[in-house]
Amino acid sequence: MHKALTPSSIAAPFGAYSHGIASAPAGQVIVTSGQLGLAPDGTCPEGVKAQAEQCFANIDAILQEAGATRDTVVRVSGFVTAREDFPTYMAVRDAWLADVTVKPASTLLIVTGFTREEFKVEVEVTAVVPA
């Protein structure tokens, strides 16, 4: 399916991700909007862990709607509002990817905020379903 690109000439990834991904020939590319920690009823849980879990649950729903799985994800972009939330977000992301054989490329940015004060995490992914 996808191939991890992790050259031995650069430092190894310091988390559960690949430096790059070579995708299989694409049959369908899926790009999500940034998902916030909003539950189906519009509520937002408190705390980074619960919000990150909801972000990834939302992404699972989008992937499922497209007939895709976590194994088709080639890139994860995460955004948190505080540096101290980095380990919590990473733990949730790593748990979400635990059964994925080829870990996607991943970026995490620390941002000053989102559209509403209670939002602490946002996640978007790109997936490639092989032809």
BELTABEL-V273069 format. One record per pair of residues at least 6 apart in sequence whose ideal C-beta (glycine too) atoms are under 7 Angstrom apart, sorted by sequence separation. I is the first residue (numbers start at 1). J is the second residue. If there is no record, write none. Layout:
# BELTABEL-V273069
i->{I | I}
j->{J | J}
This chain:
# BELTABEL-V273069
i->{6 | 13 | 38 | 45 | 63 | 80 | 97 | 6 | 37 | 44 | 63 | 37 | 114 | 10 | 45 | 80 | 78 | 6 | 5 | 6 | 37 | 4 | 5 | 37 | 5 | 39 | 78 | 5 | 38 | 4 | 5 | 37 | 76 | 37 | 2 | 3 | 36 | 89 | 2 | 35 | 2 | 2 | 86 | 1 | 35 | 35 | 70 | 32 | 70 | 83 | 76 | 80 | 82 | 71 | 75 | 32 | 70 | 71 | 74 | 75 | 76 | 77 | 78 | 79 | 80 | 81 | 73 | 74 | 48 | 79 | 81 | 89 | 30 | 85 | 30 | 56 | 48 | 52 | 28 | 30 | 49 | 53 | 81 | 48 | 52 | 56 | 80 | 48 | 80 | 79 | 49 | 79 | 78 | 76 | 77 | 76 | 75 | 23 | 75 | 73 | 74 | 21 | 74 | 73 | 74 | 72 | 72 | 72 | 68 | 68 | 59 | 63 | 55 | 59 | 55 | 56 | 55 | 51 | 52 | 1 | 51 | 2 | 48 | 48 | 44 | 15 | 44 | 16 | 36 | 15 | 16 | 37 | 21 | 36 | 18 | 21 | 37 | 18 | 20 | 17 | 18 | 19 | 36 | 16 | 17 | 18 | 35 | 17 | 34 | 35 | 17 | 34 | 35 | 34 | 33 | 32 | 32 | 31 | 30 | 4 | 3 | 4 | 29 | 30 | 2 | 1 | 28 | 26 | 27 | 27 | 24 | 27 | 23 | 25 | 26 | 24 | 25 | 1}
j->{12 | 19 | 44 | 51 | 69 | 86 | 103 | 13 | 44 | 51 | 70 | 45 | 122 | 19 | 54 | 89 | 89 | 18 | 18 | 19 | 50 | 18 | 19 | 51 | 20 | 54 | 93 | 21 | 54 | 21 | 22 | 54 | 93 | 55 | 21 | 22 | 55 | 108 | 22 | 55 | 23 | 24 | 108 | 24 | 58 | 59 | 96 | 59 | 97 | 110 | 104 | 108 | 110 | 100 | 104 | 62 | 100 | 101 | 104 | 105 | 106 | 107 | 108 | 109 | 110 | 111 | 104 | 105 | 80 | 111 | 113 | 121 | 63 | 120 | 66 | 92 | 85 | 89 | 66 | 68 | 88 | 92 | 120 | 88 | 92 | 96 | 120 | 89 | 121 | 121 | 92 | 122 | 123 | 123 | 124 | 125 | 125 | 74 | 126 | 125 | 126 | 74 | 127 | 127 | 128 | 127 | 128 | 129 | 127 | 129 | 123 | 127 | 121 | 125 | 122 | 123 | 123 | 120 | 121 | 71 | 121 | 74 | 120 | 121 | 118 | 90 | 119 | 94 | 114 | 94 | 97 | 119 | 104 | 119 | 102 | 105 | 121 | 103 | 105 | 103 | 104 | 105 | 122 | 103 | 104 | 105 | 122 | 105 | 122 | 123 | 106 | 123 | 124 | 124 | 124 | 124 | 125 | 126 | 127 | 102 | 102 | 103 | 128 | 129 | 102 | 102 | 129 | 128 | 129 | 130 | 128 | 131 | 128 | 130 | 131 | 130 | 131 | 130}
